[in-house]
Each structure stands twice: as structure tokens, then as C-alpha cells.
Amino acid sequence: MTESFEELADEVARIEERVTDAIFDAVRAQLRADDAGAAGELERRLAKVRRSLVKAEALLRGQPE
């Protein structure tokens, strides 16, 4: 069962990387469009998702929170 937890942790890490990229994309779009409202809200939601994914990965790897 340990192997499957490691695989899940690796998958979560890959998703976290994709969310991080989406955060940067949102910030770049915000800077280009100068639309602080919509892009800022998206950035906050994605940052929250990213933090949750980092916690999930740590838990799957057996690391303390």
C-alpha cells in the first residue's frame, strides 16, 4: 500500500505544479488586462487550492503538517 500512497503523492505534486502555473498565468493576465478584480479572485482561489495540495502531498508522504 505504501507504493500507492507514493504514487498518489507524486500525482498530487504534479497537479500542484499545474496549479502554480495557473496562478502565474492569472497574475500575468491581470497585469496585461489591468483587471484586479476577476484575476485577483482567481489567484486567491488557486493559491488556496495549491496550499491544500501541498498539505495533501505531505500527508500522503507521511510528513507532519
N, CA, C and O atoms as a Tinker XYZ file with bonds, in Angstrom:
   260  protein
     1  N      0.814000   -1.202000    0.000000    73     2
     2  CA     0.000000    0.000000    0.000000    64     1     3
     3  C      0.861000    1.272000    0.000000    63     2     4     5
     4  O      0.424000    2.321000   -0.472000    81     3
     5  N      2.068000    1.173000    0.524000    73     3     6
     6  CA     2.949000    2.344000    0.567000    64     5     7
     7  C      3.222000    2.867000   -0.833000    63     6     8     9
     8  O      3.244000    4.077000   -1.060000    81     7
     9  N      3.428000    1.952000   -1.767000    73     7    10
    10  CA     3.712000    2.384000   -3.145000    64     9    11
    11  C      2.568000    3.219000   -3.703000    63    10    12    13
    12  O      2.811000    4.224000   -4.370000    81    11
    13  N      1.338000    2.826000   -3.446000    73    11    14
    14  CA     0.218000    3.584000   -3.989000    64    13    15
    15  C      0.126000    4.973000   -3.350000    63    14    16    17
    16  O     -0.268000    5.932000   -4.014000    81    15
    17  N      0.488000    5.089000   -2.065000    73    15    18
    18  CA     0.499000    6.413000   -1.443000    64    17    19
    19  C      1.566000    7.299000   -2.076000    63    18    20    21
    20  O      1.347000    8.490000   -2.299000    81    19
    21  N      2.734000    6.698000   -2.366000    73    19    22
    22  CA     3.796000    7.456000   -3.032000    64    21    23
    23  C      3.356000    7.892000   -4.420000    63    22    24    25
    24  O      3.620000    9.022000   -4.831000    81    23
    25  N      2.694000    7.012000   -5.135000    73    23    26
    26  CA     2.194000    7.364000   -6.461000    64    25    27
    27  C      1.163000    8.477000   -6.376000    63    26    28    29
    28  O      1.173000    9.404000   -7.187000    81    27
    29  N      0.275000    8.387000   -5.397000    73    27    30
    30  CA    -0.707000    9.457000   -5.212000    64    29    31
    31  C     -0.023000   10.770000   -4.863000    63    30    32    33
    32  O     -0.408000   11.824000   -5.369000    81    31
    33  N      0.983000   10.714000   -4.005000    73    31    34
    34  CA     1.713000   11.920000   -3.626000    64    33    35
    35  C      2.393000   12.535000   -4.842000    63    34    36    37
    36  O      2.393000   13.755000   -5.007000    81    35
    37  N      2.973000   11.691000   -5.694000    73    35    38
    38  CA     3.606000   12.194000   -6.920000    64    37    39
    39  C      2.582000   12.855000   -7.836000    63    38    40    41
    40  O      2.844000   13.903000   -8.427000    81    39
    41  N      1.420000   12.232000   -7.945000    73    39    42
    42  CA     0.357000   12.805000   -8.782000    64    41    43
    43  C     -0.129000   14.140000   -8.225000    63    42    44    45
    44  O     -0.358000   15.087000   -8.977000    81    43
    45  N     -0.285000   14.209000   -6.901000    73    43    46
    46  CA    -0.693000   15.468000   -6.266000    64    45    47
    47  C      0.360000   16.538000   -6.510000    63    46    48    49
    48  O      0.025000   17.696000   -6.761000    81    47
    49  N      1.632000   16.158000   -6.439000    73    47    50
    50  CA     2.718000   17.116000   -6.691000    64    49    51
    51  C      2.649000   17.655000   -8.118000    63    50    52    53
    52  O      2.875000   18.842000   -8.350000    81    51
    53  N      2.335000   16.777000   -9.071000    73    51    54
    54  CA     2.205000   17.239000  -10.465000    64    53    55
    55  C      1.019000   18.200000  -10.612000    63    54    56    57
    56  O      1.112000   19.198000  -11.327000    81    55
    57  N     -0.066000   17.905000   -9.951000    73    55    58
    58  CA    -1.229000   18.802000  -10.006000    64    57    59
    59  C     -0.883000   20.135000   -9.363000    63    58    60    61
    60  O     -1.274000   21.188000   -9.865000    81    59
    61  N     -0.155000   20.096000   -8.259000    73    59    62
    62  CA     0.260000   21.334000   -7.578000    64    61    63
    63  C      1.103000   22.199000   -8.513000    63    62    64    65
    64  O      0.964000   23.422000   -8.527000    81    63
    65  N      1.975000   21.561000   -9.291000    73    63    66
    66  CA     2.786000   22.313000  -10.259000    64    65    67
    67  C      1.898000   22.980000  -11.309000    63    66    68    69
    68  O      2.135000   24.127000  -11.691000    81    67
    69  N      0.883000   22.263000  -11.770000    73    67    70
    70  CA    -0.046000   22.836000  -12.759000    64    69    71
    71  C     -0.824000   24.004000  -12.172000    63    70    72    73
    72  O     -1.057000   25.002000  -12.854000    81    71
    73  N     -1.228000   23.888000  -10.912000    73    71    74
    74  CA    -1.949000   24.985000  -10.256000    64    73    75
    75  C     -1.024000   26.184000  -10.094000    63    74    76    77
    76  O     -1.445000   27.325000  -10.288000    81    75
    77  N      0.230000   25.933000   -9.741000    73    75    78
    78  CA     1.204000   27.028000   -9.626000    64    77    79
    79  C      1.341000   27.756000  -10.958000    63    78    80    81
    80  O      1.373000   28.985000  -10.999000    81    79
    81  N      1.422000   26.993000  -12.047000    73    79    82
    82  CA     1.490000   27.614000  -13.380000    64    81    83
    83  C      0.234000   28.448000  -13.652000    63    82    84    85
    84  O      0.322000   29.537000  -14.218000    81    83
    85  N     -0.927000   27.941000  -13.252000    73    83    86
    86  CA    -2.184000   28.669000  -13.459000    64    85    87
    87  C     -2.198000   29.968000  -12.656000    63    86    88    89
    88  O     -2.738000   30.976000  -13.112000    81    87
    89  N     -1.606000   29.944000  -11.465000    73    87    90
    90  CA    -1.511000   31.169000  -10.662000    64    89    91
    91  C     -0.689000   32.214000  -11.406000    63    90    92    93
    92  O     -1.093000   33.372000  -11.509000    81    91
    93  N      0.468000   31.802000  -11.927000    73    91    94
    94  CA     1.309000   32.741000  -12.676000    64    93    95
    95  C      0.590000   33.262000  -13.916000    63    94    96    97
    96  O      0.697000   34.441000  -14.255000    81    95
    97  N     -0.140000   32.378000  -14.588000    73    95    98
    98  CA    -0.915000   32.812000  -15.758000    64    97    99
    99  C     -1.962000   33.847000  -15.365000    63    98   100   101
   100  O     -2.163000   34.830000  -16.080000    81    99
   101  N     -2.631000   33.633000  -14.231000    73    99   102
   102  CA    -3.649000   34.575000  -13.755000    64   101   103
   103  C     -3.025000   35.929000  -13.428000    63   102   104   105
   104  O     -3.596000   36.974000  -13.738000    81   103
   105  N     -1.866000   35.903000  -12.810000    73   103   106
   106  CA    -1.176000   37.158000  -12.470000    64   105   107
   107  C     -0.764000   37.891000  -13.738000    63   106   108   109
   108  O     -0.933000   39.105000  -13.846000    81   107
   109  N     -0.214000   37.137000  -14.711000    73   107   110
   110  CA     0.179000   37.775000  -15.971000    64   109   111
   111  C     -1.032000   38.383000  -16.682000    63   110   112   113
   112  O     -0.956000   39.493000  -17.210000    81   111
   113  N     -2.144000   37.653000  -16.692000    73   111   114
   114  CA    -3.364000   38.165000  -17.322000    64   113   115
   115  C     -3.854000   39.413000  -16.605000    63   114   116   117
   116  O     -4.323000   40.362000  -17.234000    81   115
   117  N     -3.741000   39.402000  -15.292000    73   115   118
   118  CA    -4.154000   40.560000  -14.501000    64   117   119
   119  C     -3.310000   41.771000  -14.859000    63   118   120   121
   120  O     -3.828000   42.878000  -14.998000    81   119
   121  N     -2.012000   41.560000  -15.007000    73   119   122
   122  CA    -1.124000   42.674000  -15.349000    64   121   123
   123  C     -1.413000   43.201000  -16.753000    63   122   124   125
   124  O     -1.393000   44.410000  -16.982000    81   123
   125  N     -1.684000   42.284000  -17.698000    73   123   126
   126  CA    -1.971000   42.705000  -19.070000    64   125   127
   127  C     -3.304000   43.449000  -19.168000    63   126   128   129
   128  O     -3.401000   44.487000  -19.824000    81   127
   129  N     -4.318000   42.910000  -18.514000    73   127   130
   130  CA    -5.666000   43.477000  -18.637000    64   129   131
   131  C     -5.931000   44.570000  -17.617000    63   130   132   133
   132  O     -6.900000   45.320000  -17.734000    81   131
   133  N     -5.067000   44.657000  -16.618000    73   131   134
   134  CA    -5.260000   45.618000  -15.542000    64   133   135
   135  C     -6.647000   45.428000  -14.905000    63   134   136   137
   136  O     -7.320000   46.397000  -14.552000    81   135
   137  N     -7.057000   44.159000  -14.767000    73   135   138
   138  CA    -8.345000   43.805000  -14.161000    64   137   139
   139  C     -8.073000   43.146000  -12.820000    63   138   140   141
   140  O     -8.024000   41.920000  -12.726000    81   139
   141  N     -7.899000   43.934000  -11.809000    73   139   142
   142  CA    -7.525000   43.436000  -10.492000    64   141   143
   143  C     -8.614000   42.578000   -9.863000    63   142   144   145
   144  O     -8.297000   41.667000   -9.099000    81   143
   145  N     -9.854000   42.831000  -10.150000    73   143   146
   146  CA   -10.956000   42.120000   -9.517000    64   145   147
   147  C    -11.034000   40.656000   -9.875000    63   146   148   149
   148  O    -10.852000   39.801000   -9.008000    81   147
   149  N    -11.298000   40.346000  -11.122000    73   147   150
   150  CA   -11.520000   38.965000  -11.558000    64   149   151
   151  C    -10.257000   38.124000  -11.432000    63   150   152   153
   152  O    -10.304000   37.027000  -10.875000    81   151
   153  N     -9.151000   38.607000  -11.927000    73   151   154
   154  CA    -7.908000   37.843000  -11.871000    64   153   155
   155  C     -7.427000   37.701000  -10.435000    63   154   156   157
   156  O     -6.878000   36.662000  -10.069000    81   155
   157  N     -7.622000   38.715000   -9.627000    73   155   158
   158  CA    -7.214000   38.646000   -8.221000    64   157   159
   159  C     -7.980000   37.585000   -7.458000    63   158   160   161
   160  O     -7.405000   36.866000   -6.641000    81   159
   161  N     -9.283000   37.483000   -7.721000    73   159   162
   162  CA   -10.098000   36.460000   -7.072000    64   161   163
   163  C     -9.659000   35.072000   -7.515000    63   162   164   165
   164  O     -9.556000   34.164000   -6.691000    81   163
   165  N     -9.401000   34.899000   -8.797000    73   163   166
   166  CA    -8.923000   33.617000   -9.317000    64   165   167
   167  C     -7.592000   33.259000   -8.681000    63   166   168   169
   168  O     -7.379000   32.113000   -8.286000    81   167
   169  N     -6.698000   34.228000   -8.580000    73   167   170
   170  CA    -5.389000   33.987000   -7.975000    64   169   171
   171  C     -5.542000   33.518000   -6.526000    63   170   172   173
   172  O     -4.853000   32.592000   -6.100000    81   171
   173  N     -6.442000   34.154000   -5.766000    73   171   174
   174  CA    -6.662000   33.764000   -4.370000    64   173   175
   175  C     -7.202000   32.339000   -4.267000    63   174   176   177
   176  O     -6.758000   31.560000   -3.424000    81   175
   177  N     -8.162000   32.003000   -5.131000    73   175   178
   178  CA    -8.722000   30.646000   -5.108000    64   177   179
   179  C     -7.670000   29.614000   -5.465000    63   178   180   181
   180  O     -7.572000   28.574000   -4.814000    81   179
   181  N     -6.879000   29.891000   -6.498000    73   179   182
   182  CA    -5.844000   28.952000   -6.906000    64   181   183
   183  C     -4.764000   28.807000   -5.834000    63   182   184   185
   184  O     -4.246000   27.710000   -5.624000    81   183
   185  N     -4.424000   29.889000   -5.165000    73   183   186
   186  CA    -3.438000   29.822000   -4.080000    64   185   187
   187  C     -3.957000   28.945000   -2.943000    63   186   188   189
   188  O     -3.195000   28.190000   -2.340000    81   187
   189  N     -5.233000   29.044000   -2.656000    73   187   190
   190  CA    -5.835000   28.204000   -1.616000    64   189   191
   191  C     -5.795000   26.737000   -2.031000    63   190   192   193
   192  O     -5.482000   25.866000   -1.219000    81   191
   193  N     -6.110000   26.468000   -3.287000    73   191   194
   194  CA    -6.046000   25.097000   -3.813000    64   193   195
   195  C     -4.615000   24.578000   -3.707000    63   194   196   197
   196  O     -4.395000   23.441000   -3.291000    81   195
   197  N     -3.652000   25.401000   -4.079000    73   195   198
   198  CA    -2.246000   24.992000   -4.037000    64   197   199
   199  C     -1.823000   24.635000   -2.619000    63   198   200   201
   200  O     -1.167000   23.614000   -2.409000    81   199
   201  N     -2.187000   25.460000   -1.644000    73   199   202
   202  CA    -1.841000   25.166000   -0.246000    64   201   203
   203  C     -2.432000   23.830000    0.199000    63   202   204   205
   204  O     -1.779000   23.054000    0.897000    81   203
   205  N     -3.658000   23.573000   -0.206000    73   203   206
   206  CA    -4.309000   22.307000    0.145000    64   205   207
   207  C     -3.587000   21.121000   -0.496000    63   206   208   209
   208  O     -3.430000   20.074000    0.131000    81   207
   209  N     -3.155000   21.286000   -1.725000    73   207   210
   210  CA    -2.434000   20.217000   -2.409000    64   209   211
   211  C     -1.077000   19.944000   -1.753000    63   210   212   213
   212  O     -0.661000   18.791000   -1.641000    81   211
   213  N     -0.399000   20.992000   -1.325000    73   211   214
   214  CA     0.888000   20.828000   -0.641000    64   213   215
   215  C      0.676000   20.040000    0.651000    63   214   216   217
   216  O      1.454000   19.140000    0.969000    81   215
   217  N     -0.381000   20.381000    1.394000    73   215   218
   218  CA    -0.696000   19.638000    2.623000    64   217   219
   219  C     -1.016000   18.182000    2.315000    63   218   220   221
   220  O     -0.545000   17.281000    3.009000    81   219
   221  N     -1.814000   17.951000    1.280000    73   219   222
   222  CA    -2.196000   16.588000    0.914000    64   221   223
   223  C     -0.964000   15.764000    0.534000    63   222   224   225
   224  O     -0.840000   14.606000    0.934000    81   223
   225  N     -0.068000   16.353000   -0.227000    73   223   226
   226  CA     1.140000   15.637000   -0.616000    64   225   227
   227  C      1.958000   15.255000    0.613000    63   226   228   229
   228  O      2.429000   14.123000    0.720000    81   227
   229  N      2.126000   16.191000    1.535000    73   227   230
   230  CA     2.893000   15.922000    2.753000    64   229   231
   231  C      2.249000   14.798000    3.571000    63   230   232   233
   232  O      2.943000   13.918000    4.079000    81   231
   233  N      0.940000   14.835000    3.692000    73   231   234
   234  CA     0.249000   13.788000    4.440000    64   233   235
   235  C      0.412000   12.423000    3.776000    63   234   236   237
   236  O      0.621000   11.421000    4.461000    81   235
   237  N      0.319000   12.379000    2.456000    73   235   238
   238  CA     0.490000   11.122000    1.742000    64   237   239
   239  C      1.894000   10.568000    1.898000    63   238   240   241
   240  O      2.094000    9.353000    1.896000    81   239
   241  N      2.853000   11.452000    2.033000    73   239   242
   242  CA     4.253000   11.015000    2.192000    64   241   243
   243  C      4.600000   10.725000    3.654000    63   242   244   245
   244  O      5.723000   10.326000    3.964000    81   243
   245  N      3.623000   10.930000    4.555000    73   243   246
   246  CA     3.829000   10.643000    5.973000    64   245   247
   247  C      4.579000   11.725000    6.718000    63   246   248   249
   248  O      5.135000   11.484000    7.789000    81   247
   249  N      4.594000   12.924000    6.146000    73   247   250
   250  CA     5.289000   14.044000    6.792000    64   249   251
   251  C      4.281000   14.801000    7.670000    63   250   252   253
   252  O      3.091000   14.846000    7.361000    81   251
   253  N      4.769000   15.387000    8.755000    73   251   254
   254  CA     3.868000   16.183000    9.610000    64   253   255
   255  C      3.387000   17.426000    8.865000    63   254   256   257
   256  O      4.061000   17.925000    7.964000    81   255
   257  N      2.234000   17.906000    9.247000    73   255   258
   258  CA     1.657000   19.093000    8.583000    64   257   259
   259  C      2.461000   20.309000    8.821000    63   258   260
   260  O      2.113000   21.385000    8.335000    81   259
